[in-house]
Amino acid sequence: MEQIGTEKNIFYNKEFMDIILNKYLPFCSLYTGLMLNNSPVSNALVENYFGQLKQITLEGQKNLKCSQFVRKLREDVVSTKTEVDIGIRKSRLTKPTHLMKNVLRNAGRKER
């Protein structure tokens, strides 16, 4: 019985692959947005995300320890995943109301 993949690929070039994998591939994700549509190049989505991160997730706090930042970011990611899983539609609130802030704060707490 013949084994698959045992014959040498004459088109494989190790040096070329090293250059592609180490020099160009790490930056590939930066260009995928350019390839997907014909819209002007913009970082508006990134700016919007960081604006929400600063104002809503971090609630304007700037002097956080790294562990506190990671914890808040994780809570936000888990919350977003849960919203997607249960089908909650994305709202277009620019600033959360006081009621919404209380709901978001209490959502992660366990009942006693």
C-alpha positions as CSV (number, residue, x, y, z in Angstrom):
1,M,0.0,0.0,0.0
2,E,1.4,3.4,-1.0
3,Q,1.7,6.1,1.6
4,I,0.3,9.5,0.9
5,G,2.7,12.5,1.2
6,T,6.0,10.5,1.1
7,E,7.3,11.8,-2.3
8,K,9.2,15.0,-2.3
9,N,7.5,18.2,-3.6
10,I,9.7,19.7,-6.2
11,F,8.0,23.0,-6.0
12,Y,8.7,23.5,-2.2
13,N,11.4,26.1,-1.5
14,K,12.2,26.3,2.2
15,E,13.9,29.8,2.0
16,F,10.9,31.2,0.2
17,M,8.5,29.8,2.7
18,D,10.6,31.2,5.6
19,I,10.4,34.6,4.1
20,I,6.6,34.4,3.5
21,L,5.8,33.0,6.9
22,N,8.1,35.2,8.9
23,K,8.2,38.5,7.0
24,Y,4.9,38.9,5.2
25,L,2.2,36.6,6.7
26,P,2.1,38.3,10.2
27,F,0.9,41.5,8.4
28,C,-1.6,39.8,6.2
29,S,-4.5,40.5,8.5
30,L,-3.8,44.2,8.2
31,Y,-4.6,44.1,4.5
32,T,-7.7,41.8,4.5
33,G,-10.0,44.8,4.9
34,L,-8.5,46.3,1.8
35,M,-9.1,43.2,-0.2
36,L,-12.7,42.6,0.8
37,N,-14.4,45.8,-0.5
38,N,-13.8,48.9,-2.6
39,S,-14.5,51.4,0.2
40,P,-11.9,54.0,1.1
41,V,-9.2,52.9,3.6
42,S,-10.3,53.8,7.1
43,N,-9.6,52.8,10.6
44,A,-13.0,54.0,11.8
45,L,-14.0,50.6,13.1
46,V,-10.9,50.4,15.2
47,E,-11.4,53.9,16.5
48,N,-15.0,53.1,17.3
49,Y,-14.0,50.0,19.2
50,F,-11.4,51.8,21.3
51,G,-13.9,54.6,22.0
52,Q,-16.4,52.1,23.3
53,L,-13.7,50.3,25.2
54,K,-12.6,53.5,27.0
55,Q,-16.0,55.0,27.6
56,I,-18.3,52.0,28.2
57,T,-16.1,49.1,29.3
58,L,-13.5,51.0,31.3
59,E,-16.1,53.7,32.3
60,G,-13.5,56.4,31.7
61,Q,-11.0,54.9,34.1
62,K,-7.4,55.5,32.9
63,N,-5.1,54.4,35.7
64,L,-5.8,50.7,35.9
65,K,-3.5,47.9,36.8
66,C,-2.9,45.5,34.0
67,S,-4.8,42.7,35.8
68,Q,-7.8,45.0,36.3
69,F,-7.8,46.0,32.6
70,V,-7.6,42.4,31.5
71,R,-10.4,41.4,33.8
72,K,-12.7,44.2,32.5
73,L,-11.8,43.4,28.9
74,R,-12.5,39.7,29.5
75,E,-15.9,40.5,31.1
76,D,-16.8,42.6,28.0
77,V,-15.8,39.8,25.6
78,V,-17.7,37.1,27.6
79,S,-20.7,39.5,27.7
80,T,-20.6,40.1,24.0
81,K,-20.3,36.4,23.2
82,T,-23.3,35.7,25.4
83,E,-25.3,38.4,23.6
84,V,-24.5,36.8,20.3
85,D,-25.2,33.3,21.5
86,I,-28.7,34.2,22.8
87,G,-29.5,36.5,19.9
88,I,-29.6,39.9,21.6
89,R,-29.5,42.6,18.8
90,K,-26.7,45.2,18.9
91,S,-28.0,48.5,20.1
92,R,-26.9,51.8,18.8
93,L,-26.6,53.7,22.1
94,T,-23.7,56.2,22.0
95,K,-23.7,56.7,25.7
96,P,-25.1,54.2,28.2
97,T,-27.9,55.5,30.4
98,H,-27.5,55.2,34.2
99,L,-30.1,52.4,34.2
100,M,-28.1,50.5,31.5
101,K,-24.9,50.9,33.5
102,N,-26.6,49.4,36.6
103,V,-27.9,46.5,34.5
104,L,-24.5,45.9,33.0
105,R,-22.8,46.0,36.4
106,N,-25.3,43.7,38.0
107,A,-25.3,41.2,35.1
108,G,-22.0,39.7,36.1
109,R,-22.8,39.3,39.8
110,K,-23.9,36.0,41.3
111,E,-27.1,36.0,43.3
112,R,-26.7,35.1,47.0
